């Protein structure tokens, strides 16, 4: 009964945890070298994000068993290894190949996402194709495929393989040196020339041909300009690549495998409108709203529990400015047109995730929220030291009395503000890279667009030494002006 089900679940979870290799300072180097592909999570026992990730990490380890090994390192017990790989904010995920650091893991942090991403890390950088069946099987995929056709001895093939090695985490590559393979598969007329690249995707139902001399730089440009088309499918895997531009995204029940007709219905309506605005610097995408429920709620304030089958529309710019379409999406696209007209006319109000601005804010440590951040921090005649914290972070709690003492000693300085902001409840402004807590920045007079990250020891004397060095004016400490 229930007890047996609980026992089975417990056994499965324990087995999954055992699939995650635990590495320490003493054995990391030689054990990591034993695995062709290894994904390592550098973590700390107190880290809430680490605890949240752990079950998905364990599930992924079980599913990848035999192809990719997953491991973890406790940075509180193994500081040397963690310091050597730059693990200062947790969790940090890195990929290793035969013990060599191959870079940070940039994929999604769900079990499915980890499995899908790490499977791209195994096997050859570019899949060799020998038959028409190999070719059809490779390009019959909803993710775009980059296929190179080369004659034997082509000078373009080494460059293609070099590009595949650099870009394999992002794209699918294959190549063929079979003389008859490129022509039959190509568009009409048959492909000509000594080397041809073909980008194919079931999503776009078409191909883009590249016939220039092959180089890594040229291939990067080709992929960047041609890969996604006018209105690509935004996913958890490609969102970072698509969001390098100002992007309008339409979220709905998109599923090209289970519901291709309905999925294309809304995309076609988006594309009809997008074609009229495509030259104005805004990119367009569609996405499955179920993949982004938490993001829509937390980053855009859109509660999806009451959502209908109608799409939801957002815009996020490269500068991090966010907008949402409040009008109901109409099937003729007129509401989307009105939303875009207002956007380009500067009539839309930005959405900012922010706590309420405090009515009284006279404490030595000033409380910042997203709506007041710019007004306080960017005061032209004030230096500002700001701590980004999480209420659940033990390091932040430990820092509180130190930070408060620092603020009390500098309370009478008319040129300096000591402040803090809950970065879990407020949007972090552009220019401040907050990946872990606490993160502390100094915004000096005359350089508000170049905040300086504090990397020193978290003691009052060290903060004071930093502020004396970075401030243009002498500090007023306990009411007494310090000498320069």
N, C-alpha and C positions, 0 to 999 in steps of 0.2 A: 504494500500500500504506500502511503505517504512516506513512511520511514524508509522504505526501500528506495523510493525515488530520490529522497534527500541523500541517502547513502551513495547512490549512483552518481548524483550530481557532484557530491563531495569528492568521490574517486576521480571523476573526470577532471575537476578543477585541480586537484593535487597532481594528477598526471600532466596536465598542461603546464603547471608551474615548474615541474621537473624538466620540461622541454626547454626551459630558459636556463642557459648556462650562467652560473655565477662566477665572475672573474674578479681577481684581486691584484694588488700590486706585484706580488711575487710571481704569479703564473700568467698574467695577461699577455705578455709578449710572445711566449712560446705557444700558448694555447690558441691565441688569435691566428697565429701563422698556420695552424693546422686546418683552417677552414678557408675554402676558396672564396666564399661570400659570407660575411658576418654582419649582423645588425646589432649594435650595442646601445643600450640605454644607460646613460650615466644619470644616477638619481640620488635622492636623499630621503631617508625614512620619514622626515617631517613634511615633505613636499606634497601639498594637496593635489597638484596636477599630476604628479608621479603616481599617486594612489589611484587617481581616476583612470590613468592610462594602463595600469598594470593588468587588469582583466583582459583587455583587448590585445595587449602585447602577448600575454600567455596563450590566448586563443590562436593568434597568428603563428606563434611558435609551433603549436601542435599541427596546424595545417601545412606549415612549410617544412616540417620535419623530413629530413632526407634530401632536401634541396638547398635550403638556406638555414643556417643556424642563427638563433637569436640569443643574446646574452645581456647581462646587466652588471653594472659596477656600482656598489654603494660608495659614494664619494666621501661620506663621513668616516668610513673605515679604510678607504684607499685613496688618500689625497694625492699621492704622487702621480698615479695613472690619470686621475681626473685633471690635475693641473697640466699634465703633459699634453692633453688633448683639448685644453681650453674650456673645460666644463666648469662654469661659474654660475650659470642659471640652469635650473632643472625643470623638467627632464631634458637632457641633450641626447639626441639620437644621431649616431654616426654609422656610416657604412665602411667596412673594411674588406679588402681583397687580399687574401694570403698574408694577413697581418699588417698590411699597409693601409693607412688612412686614405679612403677614397672620397671623403667629403661628407658634409652633413646630410642627413636624411631629410628630404623636402616633401615627402608624400603625406597623405592624410593619416590621422592618428586613430583610426578605427581598425578593427580586426580585418574586415574586408579590404580596406584601403591599404593596410600594411602588406597583406598578402599579394594584392595586385601590383603594388609598387615594387616589392622585392622580387617578384617573378621577372620583372623587367631587368633586374640586376644579374640574372643568371643567363647562361648560354652565351652565344657569340654576340658581338656588338651589332653585326649585320648578318641576317640569316641567308645562307647560300641557297639559291633556287635553281633546280635542275630541270624541272618539268613544268608543263602548263598547269598540272594539278597542284604543284607546290605554289605556283604563283597565285592561282585562284584562291587557294586556302589562306594565303597570307593576306591578300588585299580584301578578302571577304570579312571585314572587321569594321566596327563602328568607329574605331580610332583611326585617324589618318595614317597612311602607310607611305613611306618614302622608299621607292624601288629604283635601283640603278642598273642599267643594262650596259655592259662593256664588252668589247672584243678581247680575246686573250692578249695579255701583254699591255693593256691600256695604261697610260700614265695617269688617267683619271681615277682608276680604282683605288690606289693607295690613299689618295686624298679623300675619297668617299669614305673609306674605312676609318680614316683618321677622324673625320667629322662624326661618323657613327659612334666611335668610342667616346667622343666628348658630349654627344647629345642623346645617348641611349636612354638616359633617365627620363627624357621628355618625349621622345618619339620612337616609332617603330621603323627599323631599317631592314632592307633585304637587297640582295644584288645577284646578278646572274652574268655569266660569261658564255652562256650557251648562244650560239649564233642565230638560232631560229626562234628564240623565246621572246625577244622584245617585239618583233614585227607582228606576229599574230594577235598579241594582246593589245597592241597600241590602237590609237584612234585612226580613223581613215583620213588622210592616207597613212600608210605604214611609216614608222619612225625611220629617220635616216640619220646619218652621221656616225662618227666613231664612238660617241658616248651620249647616252640620253638618260635623264632622270625623270621619273614619273611619280607624281604625288597623287594618290588615289584615296578616296574615302566613301564609304557607303552613305555616310551622313549627307554629303553634298551631291551624291549621285553623279560624279564626274571626275575628271582627272585634269591636272595641270602639268604641262610639259616644261622641262628645263633643258636647254641645249647649249648653254654657254660652257666654256672650259671649267672643269670642276676644281674648286678650291674650298677649303673650310669656310672662308669668309663668304664666298659666293653662295654656298649651300645654306649658310645661316640666313642670309638675306632672302633667299628663295623661300625657305620655310616660313620665315617671319611674315613675308608679304602674301604668301599664297595658301598657307596651311588651313586657316579657319574659315575663310569665305566671309560673306556679308553678315551672317547671323549664326555663329557657331553654338555648339552645345557646351555650356559652362558646367564643369564637373568639379568634384573635390580635388581631382588630380591635376586639372589644368588651370584652376582658378588663379593661381599666382601669375601664370604667364599671360592670361587674358586681361588681368587687372592692371597691367602696366600702363594702360591707356584709360582715358575717361570712358566709362562703360555703363550703358543702360542694359539692365537685365530684366527679362520677363520670366516670372516663375509660375509654373502650373504643373499639372499631372503629366509631365513629359516622360514617356517611356517608349522608345523606338522599337523595342523588341516585342512588348506585349500590346502596345496600342499605337502602331505606326500612323494610322489614319488620323486619330485625334491629336497626336503629337505634331503632325505636319500642319493640321488645320490652323492652330494658333500661330505656329512659326510663320506660315505663309502670310497671315495678317500683319505680323510684326515686320516681315520683310517688305511688304507693300508700303508701309509707312517709312521704314528705314531707308528705302531707296530714295526718298525725297530729302533726306537729311544727311546722307552718307558723306557728303563733302564738307561737313561743318565741324569735323574734329571729334565726333562722338561715335564710339563703336557700339555694336549691338550684340546681344547674346540671349539665348533661352536656357532655362535650367529647370530641373526637377525640384519643385518646392520642398519635397520631403527630405531632400539631401541638405537643405539649408534652413530648416525650421528654426533651429536655435539662433543662427545668425540673423535671420529676419526679425526675430523677436528681440534679441539683445542689441543688435547694431542698428536696427531701423525702427524699433518700436511697433512692429507689426505682429499682433497676436493672430496666429493662423488657426486657432481652434474654431473661430467663427467664419473662416474663409469658405467661399463657395467654389464652384468649379472654375470661376473666372480667374484669369491671370492677375498676378500682383507685379507691380513695376517699381524698380528702384534705379537710381543713378548714383554711382560712386566715382569721383574724379581721382586723378593721380595725386592730388593734394589732400585727399581724404575727406572732401566735402560730400555729404550724403543728402539725397532727396528721395522722397517717396510720392507716388501718384495716389492721391486720396480719392479721386473720382473713380467710379466703377468702370472697369474695362469694357468698352462697347465693341460689339462684333464687327462694326464697320471701321473701327480704328480711329474714329473721330476724337475720342477721349485721349488716346495716346498722342494724337497730333496736337491737341490743346496743351497737353502736358509738355511736349517738346517746344512748342512755341513760347510757353511761359519760361521754360528753362533757358532758352537762348536769348530771351528778352531780359533775363535777370530778375524775373518776378517771383520765382519760387523761394520759399523760406527753407534754409538748410535744416536738416534734422540733426540734432546734437544730443547724444545720450549724456544726461547730466543730472546730478542731484540738485536739489533746490539751493539757490544761493542763500547762505546763512544771513539772517537779519542782523545779528550781533556777531562781530568777528574781531574782538579786541584782545584775544589771547596772544601770548608771545609767539606761538606757532599759528600762523594764519591758515584758515581752512580754504582750500581752493576747490571749485567744481568746474566742470567743462565750460559752463556759460560765463564764468567769471575769470577763467584762466588768462585769457588774452588781456583783459583790462588790468589785471593785477601784475602779471609777470612782465608784460611789455611796457610798463611805465618807463619812459625814456630816461628819467633821472634816478631810477632805483635799481640797485643790484638785487637779484632774487635767488635764494637757494631753495629749491623745491624737492621734496621727497615724494616719490610715487610709491604707494604702499598697498598692501592687501590686508584687510582686517583679520584674515585667517593665518597670516604669515608669522611664524614664531620669531624670525629674525627682526621683523618690523616691531613686534612687541618688545623685544630686547632693546631695540634702538630708541624706543619712545622716551625713557627718562634722560638719555644722553642728548637727544635732539631737543627736548624741552629745556634742559639746562643751557644748551648752546643758545637757544632763542631768548631765554631770560637774560643771559649775559649781554646779548646784543639788542635788547628790546628798545633801548633809548637811542640806537643808531638811526638817524633820520634818513640815511641813504641806503639802508639794507632791510630786506624782508626775508624772514625765515618762514617757509610755507610747506604745506603737504596736501596731497590729493589722493583719494581712494581711486586707484586706476582700474578697479574692477567694476565701479559704478559710474565711471565717467570716461568719455572718449579722451584718449591721450593725443595731444596736438602733434601736428607734423613737426619733425625735427627732433623729437624725443623718442629714442628707441628703448622701449620698456618691454623686456622679455622675462624678467624675473623681479623679485621683490626682496628688500627695498632697492629701488633705483633712484639715484640722487643726481640732479643737474644744477648747474649754476648758470643763470642768465645774466651776463654782465652788461653794464651800461655801454651803449654803442655797438653791441654785438648780440642783440636779441635773437637774430636769426642763426647764431652759431653757439648754442648752449654747450657748456663744457661738462662732461660727465665726471662725477667725483668717483675716483677709484681707490682712495686711501682708506686707512684704518678708521673705524667708526668710533672714535673717541673725541671728546670736546677739544682737546689740545690739537688734534690732527685737523679737525674741521677749521679751527681758528687759523692754523698755519696755512691751510689751503686758501681761506678767504683773504688773508693778508697778502698772499702772493697774487691772487687773481683780481682783487678789487683795485680800482684806480685811485680810490680815496682811502685814507686811514680809517680803521674801524673805531667805533665808539663802544668801548668795552666797559660794562657796568657804569655807564655815564661818563667815562673818561676817554677822551680821544687818544688813540694810540699814535705814536710817532711813526712816520714812514721809514 
